[in-house]
Amino acid sequence: MSIHLVCALLITVLSSSALAQLSPKEQAAKVRGLILYNQYKTVTATPFLTVAAEAGDYEAQYFLAESLRTKNHYMTTEARHWYEAAAQGDLYAMIQLGRSKNDICDLKNDCPKDKKKPVEWLNEARDLAKPKAEAGDAEAMYIMYELTLEKNWLAKSASAGFALAQYWMAVGYKQGDEFLLPWKRTEAIEKWFKASAEGGYPKSMMEYAAILYEKGDMDGFRHWNEQAALAGYASTVYGYGSDLAHEPDKYGFPFDIIKGYALVYSLRELDGGGGIQARVESKLPKIAAKMTPEQIIEAKEFAQKWKITHPPLSFFPDKLSR
């Protein structure tokens, strides 16, 4: 499995030893559910995730809980059930339970007597993550940062190579979280976005591409746009396809109208996910106006081959959604 596909699915956990052994059908449902979740189609993802969640898979349970909570905008009884199931082996679930405030049972004043308090979940997550972090686990270091908001844990995670931590290090410097001389701040931002991009995180690829563009490095800018598109980052697939079709030609990409149309056309499968549909429907006719009917057929065939040979489209939502 490529690093891009791993990054696209964003399904890493620290406690994988207790994951359920899924049947091929259950595993297929889980993968499909995760793809839909990462395309902001949580309602459609729910039945697929439920199949694997009911089979005992912690990752599926976690993302099912995320889907239910974000859809309803509060912690429902069903969402809490799946977070608690996932929390038997998933630290992210513990964090979300620890961050929950006034879920539905609190509002109705009928919570179970044995319900753990949020602080108890956070303490349990800290007790599990800290030994791993101290042993050098980069993701555990990042989780310690999420639990404590202590910047040194984020820095340690970034230095240990965790791409998401590197991204947030760069964002922090960009937002002026620490006092640095202007040129030092610029160096730090570029350093961490570059490291994160090289680690496979598409959002950082685009941030680093923007830095290179400002420096006049058009080859570098085009390279990282292509890499983000290859990783399946839906927003970049749209831009990259438009650029290849020279609709418009702003950044000097080589003209490839077949591939350009194909990439923009491939985004139709999002079916409204991520709010990109209107842009796609507006762009395709403009590209098609420069093509023959035979070229359009070829482009649609190219889109099918691309889908088979590349990671699924994703908007790469944060695993710990707010």
N, C-alpha and C positions, 0 to 999 in steps of 0.2 A: 504494500500500500504506500503510495507516494506521500511525501510530507504535506503536499497541498490537499490531498483528500483527508488526511488526518486533521489538518487545520480547518478544512471546510466543515467537517462534521462536528468538531469541537466537543468530543464526547470523552475526553480523558478524565479519569478519576484516580484518586490516590489509593483507594482500597479496592483493587480489582479482584483480589483473591476470593471474595465472597459473591461475585457475580454469578447469576444463575446460568446454567447451561441451556441455551435456547435451541429449540428445534429449528431446522432450516426455514420453516414457515414463520416462526416467531421472530427469527433473526431478520428475515426479509421485511416483516412488518415494522420492526424497530428501525431499520435503516431508512425505510420509506417515511416513517414518521419523523425522523430526525431531519431528513432532507426538507420535508414540508415545513417543519418548525423553523429551520434556518432560512426559509423563504417567506417568513412572516405569515404563514398560512396555518395558524395554530388550531383553528376549528377543524380544518381538514386533517391535520396531523393527529388529532386526539384519538380517533378509533384505532389507528395503526399503533400508536404508542401504548394504548390500553392493552393490546394483545401481548406485547412483551412485558408490560408492567405487571399484568396479572400472572405472568409466568415467573415473576420474581426478579426481574432485571432492574438493578438500582438506577442505571442511567435512564432507562425508559420511564421508570417511576418518577425520577426527578424532573425530566422534561415534560411529562404528562402533568405534573403538579404546576410547573411553570406555565404551561398552556392554559390550565384551568384558572390559575390566579390572574394572569394577565388579561384573559378574556373577560373576567368578571370585575377586574380592578380592585379586588380585595381577596383576603384569605377565606375561601369557602371551606365548608366542612370536608368536601371531597378533595380539594387541593391539599388541605392539611393531612388527610389520610395518606395521600401518596407521598407527600414530603416526609412524613414519619416513617413510611415503609422504606423510602430511599435512604433515610438517615441511619439505617442499620449498617450502611456501608459507604455512604457518600457524604463527604464533608460539606459540599456545597448545599446539600439539603439541610444540614444542621445550621448552616449560616442563615439560610432563608427563614428557617423556623425561629432562629434567634433574632432576626430583624423584624419579624411579624408583629404588628400592633393592631389591637382591636379587631381580631378576626370575628367571624360571624357568631361563634359560640360565646365570645366575650360580650358582644352586643346583646345577645339573647340571655346572657347570664346562666347558661346551661352547659358550661365546659365540663368534661369529665374530671373527677377529683384527682386522677393520676396524671393529668396533663402536665407536661413539663413546662416550666416558665421559660421565656425567651433566653434569659441569662444562663439557664442551665444548659440549653443547647449550645450557646456560644462557648461556655466553659468546656463542654465535652469536645467540641470541635478543636478548641485550643489545646486540650490535653492530648489529642490524637495527632494534631498537625505539628506541634512544637518539636517532639523528638525527631520526626522526619526532617523538619527544617534544619535542626541542629546537626543532622547527619548529612546535610548537603542536598536534600531534595529541593530543586528549584521551584516546583509548583507549590510545595508545602510552604516555602518561604513566602510565596505570593499570597497564599491563604492566610498566613500569619499577618501579613499586611492588611488584608481585608478585615481580619478580626480585631486588629489593634490600631490600625491607621498609623502605625509607626513607620516613618519613611525609610528607616534603615532596613526593614524587612523587604521593602520594595526594591531598594538598591541592591541588596544581596541577591534577590531573585533575578533581577536584571543582569547582574554580573555573572550569575551562574548560567545565563543563557535562555531564560524563560521569555519567549517573544512577547507575550502579553504584558509582562512586567516592564520590558524594555519600551513598549509602546506607551505605557502610562508614565514612565520616567520622562520620556520626550514630551508628552502632553503637559506634565507638571512644569517642566522648564519653560515650555511655550507659554503657559499661563502665568508665569512669573512667581511660582510657588517659593522659590528660593532666591536670595540676592546673589546675583552674579554680574560681573562686568558684561556689557552688551556682547562683545565678541566671544566671551567664554560661554555665555548663554546660547549663542548661535551654534557654537561648536558642540555643546552638549546635546542640543536638540537634534542636530544632524547625526551625531554619533549614535544616539539611541534609536532614532527612526531607521537608520541604516542597518543597525544590528538586528532590529526586529523584522525588517523587510527580508534580510538575508536568512532569518529564522523561519520565514514562511508566512508571516502575518500580512494579509492583503491590505488592511487599512494602513499599515505602516508603509507598504510599498507605494501607495498613492501619496502619502505624506512626504516620503523621501523623493518621489518623482517630482513633486511640486518644488522641493528645495533645489533639486538639480535644474529644474526649469528656470528658477530665479537666478541661478548661477550661469545660465546660458549653455548648460550641458544637455543639448537636445537628444543626443544619442542615449544618454542615461535616462532621460525623461521617457523616451519611447520604450526603452528596455523594461523599465519597471511597470509601465502601463501594460505592456504585453504580459509580464509575469503575473500581475494581478488578474488579468483576464484569463490566463491559463489556469489560475487557481480557482476560477469560478465566481469571482467577485462580481455580482450582477451589475452593479453600478458602472464598473469599469468595462465589462463586456459591452455594455451599451455605447460607451464613449469610444472604445477601441474599434468596434465595428463601424461606427460612424466615421471615425478617422480613416480607416482603411478604404471606405467607400468615398472618401473625400467629400463628405457631406456634413460639415465643410472640411476643407483642407487647411488646417491651422498649424499643425505641428510637424509636417514633413513626413508623415507615414507613407510607405510605398503604396501605390494604388492597387487595391485588390478588391474589386467590387463584388466578386463571388463570395469571398470570405466575409467581407464587411456586411453584406446583406444577410448572410447565414447567421452571423453572430447576433445581429439585432433581431432577426426572425426567431432565433432560439429563445429569446426572452418572453415570447408569447406564452410559453408554458407556465410562467409565473401567474398568469391569469389574475392580475390585480395585486398580487403579493408585492409589498414594498412600494406600491404606488407608482410603478414605472410604466404601467400599461399604456397610458395616454401618450407618453413620449414615444413609445415603440410604434403605436398606431400612426402617429404623426410622421415619424422618420421613415418608415418602410416605403410609403408611396414616393417619397422624394428620391430614395435610392433606386427604386424600381423604374422610375421614369428614365433612368440612364441605362437600362438593361433590356435585352431581348427576352422574349418568353422562354427561350431555351436556357438562357443564363439564370433566370429565376428558378426554373426547375432544378438546374444544377446546384444552385445555392441552397435550396431546400434539402436536397440530398446531402450536401456538405454539412448542413445543420444537424442532420440525423447522425452522421458519422462523428461529428464533434461531440455530441451528447454521449455517445457510447465510449469514447476514448478520453474524455476529460472529466474532472470532478464535477459534481452537480452544482448548479447555480445556487448561490448563497449570498445573504446580506451580512453574514458573520455577526449575528447579535451577541451581545455580552452574555456569557453563561450565567453570571449573577445579575439578572435583570432587576431593575428597581421598581 
